[in-house]
């Protein structure tokens, strides 16, 4: 069995472990080659990096929460509805998975930029541009939702399809309203899948670059600061420190959600 996994283990070593080891070594190296923790301390002492980290957490958590709230009803509709439109919706939701983050950012700009479609419509009707928020937190939130929703729906659909209809029918027979069935039966049964979907969404959001690079002007996130250090100011050691910090944060969140999912399945 180990031999079957060997190609994946080799690829994992080359594409993940080796780069992380190099990044870790660089992150602990100062300008003179000495051992230092200054590259990690910058995340606390620098206002720009601290704000970028907080922005990353804010956009990741808020977009994930909103994506889950939107995706669960959609997953239930696709898997439980007899509507002829459910398959078309399922196919349509896979389209964003094939689009680069930069293209998603351009979509948001075309819709809600200063000269976007929606502001121009309001300009014609009211004489003032409204909803031109593409380059704000709300524009970035919309962009993140664009690529998070399909991933969350894919995770939730399998759990919804496996949900026992008998349990739902018994609850209704006992007099539970549709809202109580949703809160007391469906949500607890799907909590492991919701946590898995949250893990996928958070991991994607923490590392998102293309959409953030397209939409970010005043709202900077940590991946943008890391890229700027690598490509513009050539502070490789500082960029490595921020990269390791972001990796540790993401792994810690995923580990916590994984443990919570295990407890929810018991």
Secondary structure, DSSP 8 states (H G I E B T S, - for coil): -HHHHHHHHHHHIIIIIHHHHHHHHHHTB-TTS-B-SHHHHHHHH-HHHHHHHHHHHHHHHHHHHHHHHHHHHHHHHHHH---TTHHHHHHHHHGGGGS-HHHHHHHHHHHHSTTSHHHHHHHHHHSS-----TTSHHHHHHHHHHHHHHHHHHHHHHHHHTS-HHHHHHHHHTT--HHHHIIIIIHHHHHHHHHHHHHHHHHHHHH--HHHHHH-SS---HHHHHHHHHHTS--HHHHHHHHHHHHHHHHHHHHHHHHHHHHHH-
